[in-house]
């Protein structure tokens, strides 16, 4: 099948590459000429495990091409996927300016039987509005389908190639049939292809993200209570997770959710609910808990030093909003860095892949370290923000030796608190009994 993907970001690049991998003829279009120039030179603009190899293979096989020109790509296409960004406006609602400009850019080039497939996350009612707009522009009806994307950055290829389910919203069954054929190679393990109306499909994406965000804010709130009452959230997690009605998935306490989806999608859903006359009590709370949770690590460090951070040096491990991606959109690390810099601290950071994106924001206001251990040189305490695998089993002897005081604030509960105490660390996780509250302000090196 001939396919065009409009928007070559985290979703579009994966979508185009995976469809090419299953034998389709794919052209990816982006307005960012620098991105397209790099892709045409074989340089991959994002970090996603395994993606570079797959792109090279499909480009060499001439199944995957990149261009800035919709008119060169679209006239032959049977399916035109829209996967441009849909960020949030100041009021939290979805900003569709870029999306509508992409719709307008493809309109004049669409063939008669082309299907416009909306993969961008868009508020309910948008797909129907796309159909109306294309009809107005072209003077004829155009097939429009909603096909929300559920991939997770960091394991996006696996998610796309082996989806739990594929959701499509359509107004005509023959459109669903075309998409069913397209996705068939990825559904060989009997995972469902779910067909519904446009509105249900649009809602499915938001409801999924809102549910996941709710689980995170719920466990974070419970963790904060545990910490105050002498309970351990790790034990409580196990205590509840074995109840099959609850389970373990997505109930890890931490420093709040970030990324390009949960924060904006929860807020967009809040606006949609309000516009529908429904008061979104739960989602308002989910968002508020998350905003507060992103401050927790800073508050712990601040308290440890008795509020005196000026002249202190803090090491940070992990900048990406989650492991296995270089995406730092709405990352909790940015809040911690902002607060530490504003308080006059010196900040030394390491992340396996996200440092260049962070450097674009902070420039030389941070010290970027090639290894996690380099961050510890001259640092008084260590804060862990992202749970990269390589942080899970570090050389604690080196950490103790290098840190001025053996204090770790762990925003992801990577280590066993008892073991950390035995190793001589003051260790503070999320929702654990705190062992780091400084009695006299700054912590001191203990043996
Ligand atoms: P992104 O910002 O990484 O990529 C968007 C791309 O679209 C950019 O490269 C931009 O240059 C390009 N673009 C903008 N206007 C264009 C136009 N008129 N023509 C062609 N290209 C244009 O965004 P993303 O993270 O890939 O997200 C895309 C959509 O998918 C969003 O709606 C998002 O909510 C949704 N989504 C994202 C994820 C994720 O993990 N990132 C997962 C599921 C769904």
Boltz pocket constraint, residues with backbone or C-beta under 6 A from the ligand:
constraints:
  - pocket:
      binder: B
      contacts: [[A, 6], [A, 7], [A, 8], [A, 9], [A, 10], [A, 11], [A, 12], [A, 29], [A, 30], [A, 31], [A, 32], [A, 35], [A, 83], [A, 84], [A, 85], [A, 86], [A, 98], [A, 101], [A, 102], [A, 105], [A, 119], [A, 120], [A, 121], [A, 122], [A, 149], [A, 150], [A, 151], [A, 152], [A, 153], [A, 260], [A, 261]]
      max_distance: 6.0
